Amino acid sequence: MSILAEAVTAFTSLFSGDWFSMKSAVRTNGMWIVGTAITLLGGIATLFAYRMSPWLERNLEKSIIIYTYLVIAGIIFWGVVDRFVFSNQQPWSTTIPPLLFMIMAWFGCSYNVKLRTHLSFSEFRSNMPRPAQFAVLTLDAILWFVFCVIVVTTTIRATVNSASNFQIVQGTDDTMQWWFIITVPIAFTLMAGRVMENWLIDRKNFREGNKLIEQAVIGGDA
């Protein structure tokens, strides 16, 4: 079977509702084409959503991070009270928080791409000629997008594998692990949108003669 045929099979299987057929289809090399398409189209859709809703652009990841953190803190707080006051402990109180932390971390990655608080070598790049500055910013965008494609593709496979094996969160009776794992490709699709957004800003600044390299501040805002 050609890689294009594998891609078509993988794509159609994702809408079949049959986890077992998905499991074999997403393991093929054609899934890389599907993962790239999902990342690209999802990133473009995210970019347009941000353009249409400035509030969403400013607050989407922050809201997810904050509310997830509050839920984690609430579970841990009640777990302490439950254990030391009532001599009881919910079996899921130590398994749900790490999964929620995973959600918080990956959406935090997307937000920090927006803020450019990742490794950017700003001091070094500021001394480069403007064309070279734009070239390295474009290289950043390409590398981040490739990284998003890799994560989206592999975590879709992990999601399907978890669902097809009916993996349940430890300490619960009917909470599925894939409900949490699927947030990873979603977060990295949003990250692809942030990558595109940053590159469009860089292109505009390059054309208009504006400053290209800004000093990012960890914990700052944009």
C-alpha positions in Angstrom: 0.0 0.0 0.0 1.4 3.4 -0.9 1.9 6.1 1.7 -1.0 8.2 0.2 -3.4 5.2 0.4 -2.2 4.7 4.0 -2.9 8.4 4.7 -6.4 8.1 3.3 -7.1 5.0 5.4 -5.8 6.7 8.5 -7.8 9.8 7.9 -11.1 8.0 7.3 -10.5 5.6 10.2 -10.3 8.6 12.6 -14.0 9.3 11.8 -15.1 5.7 11.9 -15.7 5.5 15.6 -14.0 2.1 15.7 -11.0 2.3 17.9 -9.6 -1.0 16.8 -9.6 -0.1 13.1 -8.0 3.3 14.1 -5.3 1.5 16.0 -3.9 -0.3 13.0 -4.5 2.6 10.6 -2.6 5.2 12.6 0.5 3.1 13.0 1.2 3.4 9.3 3.6 5.9 7.7 0.6 7.6 6.1 -0.3 8.9 9.5 2.5 11.4 9.3 0.7 13.0 6.3 -2.5 13.1 8.3 -0.7 14.5 11.3 0.9 17.2 9.2 -2.5 18.1 7.7 -4.2 18.2 11.1 -1.5 20.4 12.5 -1.5 22.8 9.6 -5.3 23.1 9.2 -5.8 23.2 13.0 -3.1 25.9 13.3 -4.7 28.0 10.5 -8.2 27.6 12.2 -6.7 28.6 15.5 -5.1 31.6 13.9 -8.4 32.7 12.4 -10.2 32.2 15.7 -7.6 34.4 17.4 -8.1 37.1 14.7 -11.9 37.0 15.2 -11.7 37.1 19.0 -9.0 39.2 20.6 -10.2 38.0 24.0 -9.7 34.4 23.0 -6.2 35.3 21.7 -5.2 36.8 25.0 -6.9 34.4 27.4 -7.5 30.9 26.0 -4.3 29.2 27.2 -4.2 31.3 30.4 -7.8 30.3 31.3 -7.0 26.6 30.8 -3.9 26.9 32.9 -5.5 28.8 35.8 -8.6 26.7 36.0 -6.7 23.4 35.7 -4.3 24.6 38.5 -7.2 25.5 40.7 -8.8 22.0 40.2 -5.4 20.4 41.1 -5.0 22.6 44.2 -8.6 21.8 45.2 -8.1 18.0 44.9 -4.9 18.1 46.8 -6.4 20.3 49.5 -9.4 18.1 50.0 -7.1 15.0 49.9 -5.1 16.4 52.9 -8.3 17.3 54.8 -9.9 13.9 53.9 -6.8 12.0 55.1 -5.9 13.8 58.3 -9.3 14.9 59.4 -11.6 12.0 58.3 -8.9 9.3 58.1 -10.0 8.6 54.5 -8.5 8.9 51.1 -10.1 8.9 47.6 -8.1 6.4 45.4 -8.1 8.8 42.5 -6.7 11.8 44.5 -3.2 10.8 43.6 -3.8 9.8 39.9 -6.0 12.6 38.6 -3.7 15.6 39.6 -0.7 14.4 37.5 -2.9 14.1 34.4 -4.3 17.6 35.0 -0.8 18.8 35.5 0.0 17.4 32.1 -2.8 19.5 30.6 -1.6 22.6 32.4 2.0 22.0 31.2 1.2 21.5 27.5 -1.2 24.5 27.2 1.5 26.4 29.1 3.9 25.5 26.3 1.6 27.0 23.8 1.3 30.2 25.8 5.0 30.5 26.2 5.5 30.2 22.5 3.2 33.2 22.2 5.4 35.1 24.8 8.6 33.7 23.1 10.0 32.8 26.5 11.6 29.7 25.1 15.3 29.6 24.2 15.7 32.4 21.6 19.3 33.6 22.1 18.0 37.2 21.9 21.3 38.9 22.9 23.2 37.1 20.1 20.5 37.6 17.5 20.1 41.3 18.2 23.6 41.9 16.8 22.8 40.1 13.6 21.9 42.0 10.3 18.1 42.3 9.9 17.9 39.7 7.0 19.7 37.2 9.2 17.4 38.0 12.1 14.3 37.3 10.0 16.0 34.2 8.7 16.6 32.7 12.2 13.0 33.7 13.2 11.7 31.9 10.2 13.9 28.9 11.1 12.4 29.0 14.6 8.9 28.9 13.1 9.8 25.9 10.8 11.4 23.9 13.7 8.5 24.6 16.0 6.0 23.6 13.4 7.9 20.3 12.8 8.0 19.7 16.5 4.2 20.3 16.6 3.7 17.8 13.8 5.7 15.1 15.6 3.9 15.6 18.9 0.4 15.7 17.3 1.0 12.6 15.2 2.6 10.5 18.0 0.0 11.5 20.6 -2.9 10.8 18.3 -1.4 7.3 18.1 -1.1 7.2 21.9 -4.7 8.4 22.3 -6.0 5.7 19.9 -3.9 3.1 21.6 -5.2 4.0 25.0 -8.8 4.1 23.9 -8.6 0.8 22.0 -7.1 -0.9 25.1 -9.8 0.7 27.4 -7.2 2.1 29.7 -8.9 3.5 32.8 -7.3 6.0 35.2 -6.1 4.2 38.3 -8.4 4.6 41.3 -11.5 5.2 39.1 -14.1 2.9 37.7 -15.0 4.6 34.4 -12.6 7.6 33.8 -10.7 6.9 30.6 -7.0 7.9 30.2 -7.6 9.0 26.6 -9.8 11.8 27.8 -6.7 13.4 29.2 -4.2 12.2 26.5 -6.2 13.8 23.7 -5.6 17.2 25.1 -1.9 16.9 24.1 -2.5 17.0 20.3 -5.1 19.7 20.9 -2.5 21.8 22.8 0.1 21.4 20.1 -2.4 22.3 17.4 -2.9 25.6 19.3 0.8 25.9 19.5 1.0 25.6 15.7 -1.4 28.5 15.5 0.9 30.6 17.9 3.9 29.7 15.7 2.1 31.0 12.6 0.9 34.1 14.5 4.5 34.9 15.6 5.9 34.4 12.1 3.3 36.7 10.5 4.2 39.4 13.1 7.9 38.9 12.3 7.2 39.3 8.6 5.2 42.4 9.2 8.0 43.9 11.4 10.6 43.0 8.8 8.7 44.7 5.9 7.9 47.8 8.0 11.4 48.2 9.4 10.3 47.6 13.0 12.5 45.9 15.6 12.6 42.2 15.1 14.2 40.8 18.2 12.5 41.6 21.5 13.8 40.6 24.9 11.3 38.1 26.4 10.5 38.2 30.1 9.6 35.0 31.8 6.3 35.6 33.7 5.6 38.6 31.5 2.6 39.2 29.2 2.1 40.1 25.6 
